[in-house]
Amino acid sequence: MLAERAVSVERRVGGIVAQGYTQRMIHGAHVIIYSKDAEADRAFLRDVLKYESVDAGHGWLIFALPPAEVAVHPSEENDVHELFLMCDDVQAVIAEMKNKGVECSPVDEQRWGSITRLRLPGGGKLGIYQPKHPSPLKLQAT
């Protein structure tokens, strides 16, 4: 079990004091997308999705992602992971991507969300979904 540092944090948000945040030893996630054309996919993240980045050296860009959540699903094998970006309106994302010349798959309606996959310039696919389930991110926002 990961140890937590119990930190009583108070911050003012619009004149209201927000409390109760516990700072954990693990503070984020680093996601890696393997690509046959990494330069093109980096340009896509920078120019199409408009993600902020830093140069980690020699032009190696690392992008900031929106807040994330993680789910653990049962499987017959380990070391199988998927990356989905989340949105509030999958149809709006598909329309915006179409305007930018980015191909998206038809929407796949699942119990947990409405999913599309867009084709990255390097040939890989990136899942985007509109959740139908409760999100811990919404709990943090309140």
C-alpha positions as CSV (number, residue, x, y, z in Angstrom):
1,M,0.0,0.0,0.0
2,L,1.3,3.4,-0.9
3,A,2.0,5.6,2.0
4,E,0.2,9.0,2.2
5,R,1.5,12.2,3.6
6,A,-1.3,13.6,5.5
7,V,-1.2,17.3,4.5
8,S,-3.9,19.6,5.7
9,V,-4.2,22.0,2.8
10,E,-6.3,25.1,2.8
11,R,-6.7,27.2,-0.3
12,R,-9.0,30.0,-1.1
13,V,-11.2,29.5,-4.1
14,G,-13.4,32.5,-4.8
15,G,-13.3,33.5,-1.1
16,I,-14.2,30.0,0.1
17,V,-11.7,27.8,1.9
18,A,-11.3,24.4,0.4
19,Q,-9.9,21.6,2.7
20,G,-9.3,17.9,2.9
21,Y,-6.8,17.2,0.1
22,T,-4.3,14.5,1.0
23,Q,-1.1,14.5,-0.9
24,R,0.1,11.1,-2.0
25,M,3.6,9.9,-2.8
26,I,2.5,9.1,-6.4
27,H,1.3,12.4,-7.9
28,G,0.6,11.6,-11.5
29,A,1.0,9.2,-14.4
30,H,3.4,9.2,-17.4
31,V,1.7,7.6,-20.4
32,I,3.8,6.4,-23.4
33,I,2.4,6.0,-26.9
34,Y,4.7,3.9,-29.1
35,S,4.5,5.1,-32.7
36,K,6.0,4.3,-36.1
37,D,6.1,8.0,-36.8
38,A,6.7,9.7,-33.4
39,E,7.4,13.1,-34.8
40,A,4.0,13.2,-36.7
41,D,2.1,12.0,-33.6
42,R,3.9,14.6,-31.4
43,A,2.9,17.3,-33.9
44,F,-0.7,16.0,-33.7
45,L,-0.8,16.3,-29.9
46,R,0.7,19.8,-30.1
47,D,-1.1,21.2,-33.2
48,V,-4.5,19.4,-33.3
49,L,-5.2,18.6,-29.7
50,K,-3.4,21.7,-28.5
51,Y,-1.7,20.0,-25.6
52,E,1.0,22.0,-23.8
53,S,4.4,20.4,-23.7
54,V,8.0,20.8,-22.5
55,D,11.1,19.9,-24.3
56,A,12.9,17.2,-22.3
57,G,16.0,17.7,-24.4
58,H,16.9,17.2,-28.1
59,G,13.3,18.1,-29.2
60,W,11.8,15.3,-27.1
61,L,8.4,16.7,-26.2
62,I,6.5,15.6,-23.1
63,F,2.8,16.7,-23.1
64,A,0.6,17.7,-20.2
65,L,-2.6,15.6,-20.1
66,P,-5.9,16.4,-18.6
67,P,-6.7,14.9,-15.2
68,A,-6.9,11.1,-15.3
69,E,-8.6,8.2,-13.7
70,V,-7.6,4.5,-13.7
71,A,-9.8,1.4,-13.8
72,V,-8.7,-2.2,-13.4
73,H,-10.6,-4.8,-15.5
74,P,-10.4,-8.6,-15.2
75,S,-8.4,-10.2,-17.9
76,E,-6.9,-13.6,-18.9
77,E,-3.5,-11.9,-19.2
78,N,-1.5,-9.2,-17.5
79,D,0.4,-6.3,-19.1
80,V,-2.5,-5.3,-21.4
81,H,-3.3,-1.6,-21.1
82,E,-5.4,0.8,-23.0
83,L,-5.4,4.6,-23.2
84,F,-8.7,6.5,-23.7
85,L,-9.0,10.3,-23.6
86,M,-12.3,11.4,-22.0
87,C,-14.7,14.0,-23.3
88,D,-18.1,15.4,-22.4
89,D,-19.5,15.1,-26.0
90,V,-18.1,12.5,-28.2
91,Q,-20.1,13.7,-31.2
92,A,-18.6,17.2,-30.9
93,V,-15.1,15.7,-30.7
94,I,-15.8,13.7,-33.9
95,A,-17.1,16.8,-35.7
96,E,-14.1,18.9,-34.6
97,M,-11.7,16.2,-35.7
98,K,-13.4,15.9,-39.1
99,N,-13.0,19.7,-39.5
100,K,-9.2,19.1,-38.9
101,G,-9.0,16.2,-41.4
102,V,-8.7,13.5,-38.7
103,E,-10.5,10.2,-39.3
104,C,-12.6,8.8,-36.4
105,S,-14.3,5.5,-36.1
106,P,-18.1,5.2,-35.8
107,V,-19.3,5.5,-32.2
108,D,-19.3,2.2,-30.3
109,E,-22.0,2.4,-27.5
110,Q,-20.9,0.5,-24.5
111,R,-22.5,0.3,-21.0
112,W,-19.7,2.4,-19.6
113,G,-19.3,5.0,-22.4
114,S,-19.7,6.1,-26.0
115,I,-16.3,5.4,-27.8
116,T,-14.6,6.5,-30.9
117,R,-11.1,5.9,-32.0
118,L,-9.1,8.4,-34.1
119,R,-6.3,7.6,-36.4
120,L,-3.0,9.2,-35.4
121,P,-0.7,10.4,-38.2
122,G,1.8,7.6,-37.3
123,G,-0.9,5.0,-38.0
124,G,-1.9,4.1,-34.5
125,K,-5.4,4.5,-32.9
126,L,-6.3,6.6,-29.9
127,G,-9.5,5.9,-28.0
128,I,-11.8,8.8,-26.9
129,Y,-14.9,8.2,-24.9
130,Q,-17.7,10.0,-23.3
131,P,-18.2,8.3,-19.9
132,K,-21.6,7.1,-18.8
133,H,-20.3,6.1,-15.4
134,P,-19.6,8.2,-12.3
135,S,-16.1,9.7,-12.3
136,P,-13.8,10.3,-9.4
137,L,-12.7,13.5,-11.2
138,K,-16.2,15.0,-10.8
139,L,-15.9,14.3,-7.0
140,Q,-12.6,16.2,-6.9
141,A,-14.1,19.2,-8.6
142,T,-16.8,19.7,-6.0
